[in-house]
Amino acid sequence: MTIATPPDTTAPLIDLTGTEYPVIQGPFGGGNSSAELAVAVAGKGGLGSFGVEGQSPEQIIQTARDIRNLTDKPFNLNLWVSKSDLVDGGPSTADLERYWRLFEPYYDELGVARPDLEGRASAPSFEDQVEAVFAARPAVFSFVFGIPPKPVLEECRRLGIVTLGAATSVEEAIALDDAGVDVILATGLEAGGHRVSFLGRAEDQLMGTFVLTQLIVRRVSRPVVAAGGIADGAGVRAMRAVGAAGVQVGTAFLACDESGADDLHRAALFTPAAGRTELTRAFTGRLARGLGNRWLDDMADRRDQLAPFPVQGWFLKDLKAAAVRAGRTDIHALYGGQIAPNLRHRRAADLMDDLIQGAD
């Protein structure tokens, strides 16, 4: 393994993305992204993003159209390479009955009928979704939970789409570099949302952003973007000082009024509850960081009963929607990172102004 002196990669990153500043808005799944947020970030010179993992090909193309109707600035679309942890074709009827028993008391409590999961089991494939990304031709195509096949990366190069892949370890970063991915995202354990590991268990890839970024920038040839624990200009300066070409900011943008997160979720990020975050598989079946609440406390003792990804999320989706309608955050997937207690901005433009000071 070659250890090199970290290069000055700020200019190459800006040249690649076509932005004014090396600031990327984290892409959110589960309906938490919005065209308005992506456009607000792009309008201030950053890279606005939209997580389209849960969308059909037609919806992906419409999302890109919606963003372009509001801005001519570059933007990023994000997909998950690995879309299921199920084996042998998916859960059997007996499996679903067993998983349902975990959720049934909460559905009863909120007065919600058992969900029909048939449509969710036929979600679009990564292959179909990426064809839609090709048709949409965003400036940047980012991805998590793996590396797309070589023909996908080649087609991105042919179309002039910059690729950005996420790593939670040095080994994953090197794999992305070897595959020819244009930009590498070093995402530390502090980050909110999913731990997007693809080489080994996510529970074993828990290095902090500060150290992970320093290790990666000396071992790859691509620009490295730091993610996790960054919510203001000071965080940007800290990551730039250790060799990051730029930053990706998630939780702080999720808390902004323009995000697609529900009002309860955004408000919770500005309360004392944001001071306790945990890594859990209770949201979707894959490891993710969120704010502690009753749901996480209850599930902590039932880890062996959780359904695999994405079935856990199938059941939680309707339960969460009912909790939101009831104004309750105790049964809710409140994604958020460890930096949440330092959040100050509720408008994306104000947050961008703060981040730009660090970028300058």
N, C-alpha and C positions, 0 to 999 in steps of 0.2 A: 504494500500500500504506500503510494507516494504522498508525502506531506509537502505541500507547496506554500509559498508565501501568498496570503490572500490578495487577489487582484483588486484594482479599483473598477468595480463593475457597475457603478451607478449609471453612467452614460449608456453602456450597452443595454441595460434593462429598459431605460426610457426609450431608446431607439427601437427596441423590439416591440414594446407595447404601444408606442405612439402617444404616450401620455406626457404631461408636463412634469409630474412628480412621481417618485417611486413609491406610491401608496396604492395598495390594492384593497378594495372592500371585499371581505370574505363572502363567498357565495353560500346562501342558506337554503336548505331543503325544507320539506314539510310545509310549504306555503309561506315561509318566513322571508323569502326574497320578494322584491317588487321592482317594477320598471322605474318607479319614482325614485327609489333609493339609488339604483344604478345610475340614473341620469343625474341626480344631485351630485354624486361623487365625480362623475365624468365632467360635469360642468365646472368643477373646481380644479380640474387637471389630474385627477386620480383615475384609476381603472375601476369602473363600476362592474359589478358581477351579478349573475343570477344563477341560482342552483336549479337546474332543470331535470334533476334525477327522477322526479316523480311524474314527469310530463310525457305525453304521447308525442310522436314525431310531429304531428300537426300542431300541437300546443307549443312545441319548441320553436317552430318556424314563426308562429304567431307572437311568441314572446320577443323574439328578435325584431319582428316588425314593430311591435309596440315600443320598444326602446328606440328604434331608429325614427319613429314618428316624433320622438321628443328630443333627440340629439343626433348630431353627426359625429360625435366623439367615439373613440374606441370603447368596446366593452367585452366582457368575458362571460362565456357560458360554461357551466360546470356539470360533469357527469360522474357517476360511480362506475368504475370498470367492473368490479365484482358486485353483483346485485342480489346474491342470495347465499346463505350458508346451509341451505337445505340439501339433503342427499336423497337419492333414489326418487327423484321426481317431485318431491314436496311432501307436505304433511298428509298423513292418512286421516280418515274420518275418526279413528280412535285417538290419534294424536291431537286433533282439534278438540275433541271432547275433554281430553286431559288438560290441555292448555286453558280451555274455557273455565274450568273449575277454579283457576286462579283469579279470573276476572269477574266471575259471576256475582260475588257479593257486592262489588263496586258498581256494577251495572244495576243491580237491584237498588242500591242506595240512591243512585241518581235517577232511577226510573227510566232506564234506557233498555230497549229491546236488544237481544243478541244480534250482532251484526251478520250480514250475509257476506261471506268472504270470497265468493266465487269470482267476482270481478277483479279483486285485488290479486288473486293468484295468476291472472293473465296479464300482468304488467308488461309493458314493452321491453324488448331486449336492448342491451347496450348497443348491439350491432345496428338495430333499427334507429335508435336514438342518435347514434353518431352520424348516420347518413343525413339526418335532419340538421345536425350541426354543420355538416359540410354545405348543405343547401343554404343555411342561415349565414354562413361565413362571418362569424364574429372575428374581431381582431385577435382574441385569445381564446383558446379552448383549454380549460383546466380540468383535471381529473384526480380522483382519489381512489383508494382501495385497489391499487394495482397500476400496471402499465399497459396501455392499449397495444394490440398487435402491430407488428412492424408496418403492414400496409396502411393502417390508420394514420400512423405518424408520417409516413411518406405522402399520403394524400393531403395531410395538413400542410406539409412543406410545399407541395405543388400549388395549393390554393392560397398560400401566403398567410396561413393561420398559425400564430405562435402557440406552442404547447407548453403547459405548465403542470408539472406533476408534484404530488405531495409525498414527503418522506417523514417518517417518525424515527428513523435510525440512520446511522452512517451507511449501513449496508444497503438500505433502500435508496438512499441518495446516489450511491455509486451505481446501482442498477439503473436508475433513471438516466444518469449521465451516460452510461454505456449504451443505452437504447437511443440516445440522440435527442432526448427531451430538451427543449430550449431553455427553460427556467425551472429551477428546483425550489420547492417550498419546504423549509425546515420547520415543522410544526411541533412545538413542545407540549409537554404534559399540562401546562397551565391553560391551554386553549379550551374554550367552550366548544360544545358540539362533539362530534365523533372523533375518536382516535382512529385515524385512517390507515392503520398498519396493514401491510400485505406480505411481509416476510416474517412470519412468526406471530405469536399471540400478542394482541394489543396490550395486555397486562404486562408483558415483558419489554415493551417499548415506551418507557416512561422517563425519558431524559428531558430536562428543562430546556427551554428555548435558548437561553444564553449560552449554555455549553454546547448544545446540539448544533447551533449555527456556527460556532467557532470550529468545531470538528469538521463539519461538512465543507465550509468554504475552502479549507486547505486540502481537500481531497477530490474535488470535482472541478471540471473546466467550465461549467455553466454559471450564470448569475444565480445567486442564492437569495431567496426572500424569506425573512423570518416571520413566524406567526406564533402567537401565544403570549399573553401578558403585556400587550401593547395597547394603550388607550389614549396616549397623548404624545406631544412633541418630545418629551423626555424619553419615552420608550423608543421612539424612532431614532433619536440620537444614540441611545445605548446600543441598539442593534447595528446601526451604521458603524459605530466605533469598533465593533468586533468583526467587521467584514461583510455584513449583509448588504446586498445591492439595493434592497428596499424592504418594505414590510407589508404584511397582510393583516388587516384589523377586522376582527369579527364581532365580539361582544359589544364593543362601543357603537358600532353601526347598527347592530340588532336592536339596541336600545333607542335608536332615533325614531322620531315620529314617522318618517318615510318608510320604514321597514314594513314587511308584511306580518310581523309578529302581532299577536292580539294585544289589546290594551293591558290586560292583566299581566302578561309576560313582560312587556316593556316596563310597566310600573314596578314590578317586582325587582327588576335590576337596579332600581334606585332606592331600595329599602334595606334594612339591616339583614334581611334574609339572603342578600347577595354575598354576605360574608362567609357563608358556608356552601361550598360546592363539593360535589363528589363525582367520582368516576363510577358508572353503573351500566349494566346491560338492561335495566328495567324499562328503558324507553323503547328500544327497537330490537333488542337482542344482540346488538353490537355495542362495544364499550363507548361511552360518551360522557362528557362532563356537563352537569347541570346543577341548579340550585337545590339544596336539600329541602325536602318537604315530606309530608306524610307518605306519599307514594314511595319515595326512595327508602324511607324508614321501614315501611311494611315489607318492601321487596328485599331488603337486606338480609332478612332471615329466611327468604324463600328463593335463594339464587338457583337452587337445583330444580325449581319448578318453572323457571322462566322459559319461554318459547324461543327457538332460534330466530335469527334474522331471516326474513322480514316479518315473521308471523307475530312476534311480540308487538311490533308496531301496528299490525293490522287490527289487533284487538284494542290497543290503547287509543287509536285514532278516534273512534266514536266516543270512547269514555272521556277523552280530553275535551272534545267538542261539547259534550254535555256539561262538563265542569265549567267551561268558559261561559256557557249560557247561564249557568247558575252563579257566576261570579266567584268561583272557588279556584284557588291556586293549590289546594292540598292534593288534588289528583290531576296533575298537569306535568307535561314535559317542559320544564323551564330551563332550557339550555342557557349556559352562561359560563364564562371563564373566571379564573381566580382574580383577575384584575377588576372585576365588577365593582367592588367598593370604591374605586377611584373614578368611576364614571361621572362626568359633569355635563355633557352636552346632550340635548334632546333634538337638535337639528343637525342634519348631515353637513350642511355648509359650515356651521360653527366648529364641528369636529374636524372637518378637513382643514380649516384655518389653523387649528391647533397642531394637527399632524404635519402640515406644511412647514411650520416653524422648525420642527425637528428635521425635516427633509432638507431644508435650506442650510 
